Amino acid sequence: MTIDPNQPLVSVVIIFLNEERYLSQAIDSVRIQDYPNWELILVDDGSTDGSRAIAETAQTSAPERIRYVQHPGGENKGMGRSRNLGMSYASGHYIGFLDADDFFLPSKLSIQVKLLQLHPDVAATSGRYLLLFSDEREYSVNHQLQDLSDLPGRTMKGRELIWRMNAEEALTPQHGAMLIRLEAARAVGGFTDQFQGIYEDSVFFTKLLGANTVYISDDCVTVYRMHWESFCHRAMQRGDYPDTPLKSIRYEYNVWLLSHLRAGHGWWKLRARVRTELLSYQFRPLFPLLKRIHGWIALCDGQRINRHDARRDQRRHDLPAEQRRKSKEFLATIAEVARFYRSTERANELEHLVQRMKRFISPEDLASLDA
């Protein structure tokens, strides 16, 4: 696609560590964007597989807009430091981060650049993601759109979203679903060295959103891939995830968060919640009682998140016993995924998607995808 210098430049940072399986898809998802004026920074976090060759080939194919960088000596420095390295090379008005095993939907940048132009007072815009289960092994779960509760379609104070992030993990933003003003990301110091894996995103979003407002949209703009070699799955094998107040990594995050709030970046309700989580870790027999206290804090804030059975059913990932009609939003998102696979000539992935859709959506919905 021809560069249009009249449009704001968007810097996209992809960090990777031994991601030769999916890296080319992430790169191609930037290449085929409907939006024309982007630059891509590929940050190698110490890969020892074929990832480097993929990144170098991409840079050679378009050196004016794709750049490959690595840490001194090709060392592994972690996710946060790698994102900071990519940010140091960014020159755009806006910046977006993408993990190497995820991919943007084709209209991601065009949608979110327009939203940032329409809302000049916000530091970032955040959309939805599609949870895509992708592997050679079979999953007993289906693809799912992120549930944003009552958030979409409005500008909100960042600290309200921080409250939601800590009250319900499902509402934590996802890197690929956000587009951020570069100056705002740099103003809060980027990512924190203390967290280079789990919680590197939550810490960054807390710093960014605590000082700004954000526009939440209902647009699905990225695909969050789940697979057996993903970072989250490896964290599950280590015992770090799912994270609860009884996990040491969650404790470290809460210690950081309480310190951040005490420095003048928070308010008493969130501080009270964090303190009770710290007590949960230190005095484990009190955990059931402290969970109730969390609920009381939510009621005091007047923002109790709806936990009715119907909403829980909407978030279920289990494959249904029979084919069902799906929402228009879900079908439109799957159609965008199919468009990406066709545009990048990935026939195998497209066939896998179609076969999976046959298992849990109705024939009428499948036909509407024109697959």
N, C-alpha and C positions, 0 to 999 in steps of 0.2 A: 504494500500500500504506500502511496506517495505521501511524504511528510507535508503537513499543512502548517506552516509557521504562524499562521493567523490564529490558530487554536492554542490554548495553554498547554505547555509541555507537561506530560505526566511521566514521572520516574517510577519504574516498577523494579522491585528488588526481589530476586529469587535466591534463597539460600539453599544449599544442598550438601548432603553428606552421603555418599554411596547411593545415589538415587538414579542409577543408569536405566532402571526399568521405566520410570515415569517422567524423568526430567524433560525429555523431548516433547512430551505432551504439554507440560507447563509452559515451555518456551513457545510452542506453536499457538497456545491459547492467547498469548500476547501478540504474536505476529498477525493473527487474523482478526484482531479487534476492529469493530466498526469505526472506532475513533482513530484518527490518523496520526496524531502527534504524540508519540511516546518514545521513551528510551528504556532499555532493559539492562540491568546490572546483575550479572550472575556471580554469586559469591560462593566459592568453594571452601567448605569448612573442613578440609583435610581428607578429601575422598581418595580412596585407593582402588576404586573400580574404574569403569569406563566413563564415569560422569564427566571427568575433566575433558576427555576427547569430544564429548557431545557439546559441552559449553564452548570449547575453543572453535569447533566447527561452526557453531551459531555465530560467534563473533566474527569469524572470517567471512561469513556469508553477508553480513551487514555491519561492517565496522563503524559506520557513521552513527549507529543507534544501539548496538549491542556491545557490551563490555564484559570481559571475564576478569575477575580479580580473586585473590586468595590472601590468606594471612601470611606474614613473613615465614619463610621456610616451609610453607604448605601445612602449617600446624592446624590442629583441631582446637578451636576456641569456644565453641558452643553457639547456640542459636542467637542469644541476645547480642553478643559481640559481633557475630556475622551480620546481623541486621544493621548494627551501627556502622560497620565497615561499608556496607552497601549504601547507607544513607550519606556517608561522607563523600561519596562519588556522585550523589544525585544533584541534578541541576534544574529540576522541574518546578513548576508552581505547586504541583500536587505529588504525593507519593503513595504508592500502594505496595503492600508486601504479599508475597505468594510463596507458600511452601511448595517444594519441588514435586510432591506427590499429589498436589491439588491442581485445579486449573480454573481459569476465568471462563465465564460464559461470554459469547462473542460481543454482546452489547454492554458488558460491565463498565468500561471506561466512558462510553458515550452517555450512559444513564447517569453515572455519578459525577462526571464533570459538569453536566447540566445542572444537577442538584446543588453543587457547590457554587455555581454561578448564580443560581436563583436565591441562595441563602448565604450571602457574603458574611454574615455575622457568626457562622458556625465554623469550628475548627476541622470538622470531619463529617462525613456521612457514612452511615452503616446500613447495609441491606441484609437480605437473608441468604442462607446457603442451602444447597441440596446435599444431604448426607448420602453418599454413594458408596455402596458396598461392592468392592471390586477386587476379585482375587480368583486364582485358579481353583481354590477350594470353595465349597458351597457354604453360603450363609443361610441361617434360618430367620433372617431379618430382611426387611424391604427398604428401598430407598425412601427418604423422608425429607420434606421441607422443614426447615427450622420454624418452630413456633415462637413468634415474638410477642405473644399475649396481646396487650392493648397498646403496644408501643408505636407501631408504624404510622406514618403520615403526619409527623409533628416534630417540631424542634423542642428539645428538652435539655434541661440543665444536666451537665455531665455527672454531677454528684447523685442525681436521681438514678441514673443508669448504673453507677457504682454500687448503689444500694441494691438494685436488682441483681447485679452480678454476684454479690455476696449472699443474697437471699435465695437465689436460684441459679445454679451453674448454667442451665440451658440458655440463659439470657446473656451470657458472656459473649461479647463480639468475637468474630473470627477474623484473622488477619486478611484473608482474601476478600471478605465481604465489606471491607472499609476502604475509603479513599480519604486521605488526610492532607491538609495544607502542610507543605514541607516546613515552613517557618514555625508552625505550631509544634510539630514533632521535634524539631531541634531545640525549641525554647524550653522544653521540659527535660532536656538532656538525653533523649532517646531511650534506649533500653538499659537496664541495670545489670551490672556485672554479677551481682550476687545470684541471680537466677538465670541459668543458661539452658534450662529445659522446661519442666513443668513450672507454671506461673510466670514465665518471662513475658507472656502476653498480658496476663492480668495486671502485673506490675506496671507495664507500659501504659495500658489503657487507663489504669487508675491515675497515673501522673498526668496523662493527656486530658482525660475527661474532667478531672477534678478542677482544672483551671479554665474550662471552656464549655461551650454548648455543642450539641451534635444534632444532626438531622437524621431521623430514623425513617427509612423507606421500606415499603413492602416488596420491593423488587428483589428477586433472586438473581444474584450477580456472580456467584462462584460455586464451585463444586468442592466439597470437603470429602476427600476420599478416605474410606476406612479399608484397611487391608492388614494381613497378618504380619507384615514387616513394618507397619507404621510406628511412629514414635509413641502414640498412645498405647498400642498393643504391647510394645516392649516395656512400657511403664507398668502395664498391668502384670506382666510376667515378673517384674522386679518387686511388685507389691506396692508401688507408689500410687497407683490409680486403679479404681476410682478413689478420689481423694475425699477423706472425711476429716472431721476435727480430731480424730484419733491417729491420723497419719503424721509422721514427722515432717514431711514436706509441707503439709497444710499448716502445721505449727510454725514453721519458718516463715511462711507467707504471712500469717497473722501477726507474728512479731514485727515483720517489716511494715505491715499495714498500720498497726497501732502506732508505731513510731512516726509514720508518715502523717497520720491523722493528728497526732499530738503536736506536730510541727506547724499546725494551723491549716491543714488541708481537709478537715472533716468536721463532723458535728456529733453531738453526744449519742444519738441513736445508733449510728454505725459503730462508734467506739464501744458502746455497751455490748453490741453483738459480738464484736471481735474479742472483747474481754471474756465473755462467756465461752467462746470457742477455746480460748487459751486455758480456761479453767477445765474444760472438757478433757483436754489433753493431760493436764497436770493431775486432775482428780477424776479418773475414769469412771468410778462408780456413780458419779453425779451426772453422767452423760444424759440419761433420760430426762432428768429434771431440767437440765440446761437447754435441752431441745424445746421444752415447753416455754422457757423464758424467751427463746428466739421468737416464738410465735407471739408472745405478748409485746415484744419490741416492735414487731411488724404492725400489730394493731395500733400501737401508739403513733406510728408514723402515718397511719391512714392509707397505707399502700399494700395491704395484704394481698398477696398474689392468689388468684383464683385457683384452687386445687380441687375443683369438682371432678367427679368421676369422668364426665364427658371430656374434660380437657386432658385428663390422663390418657383416655382412650385415643385422643388425637395424636398424642406423642408416642404411642406404641410403635415399635419397629417390627414386631413379630409378623411373619407372613400370614395373611388371613387364610382361613380354611377354604374360602371360595373366592372367585373373582369378584371384584367390586368396582363400582364407578368411582373415579377419582375427581378431585377438584379441578377446575379450569386452570388454576395457578400451577398445580402440580403437572398437569399435562403440558402446559406451555413451557415449563422448565425442562421437562424431558425432551420436548421438541427442540429446545435450544442445545441440549447435550447431543442429540442426534445431528443437529446442524454442525456442531463442532467436529464430530467424528467424520461426517461427509466432507467437510471443508478440508480436513487434514488427511483424507483418504485412509482412514482407519476402519477398514471393513470388519475386522475381527471384533473390535470393541463395539461397533454398531450392532453386529449380529448378537453379541452377548447381551447387550441392552435390550434388544427386541425380544429375545427369548425369555429374559427375566420378566419383562413387562407382561408377556403372555400368561405368566403364572399368577399374577395377582391384580390385573386390571381387566375390565370387561372388553370383549371383542369390539364394541362400539368405540371405546376410548382408544384402543390400539389402532383402529382404522383412522381415527382423527389425527394420529401422529404422522400419517402418511409415510410410515416406515416400511 
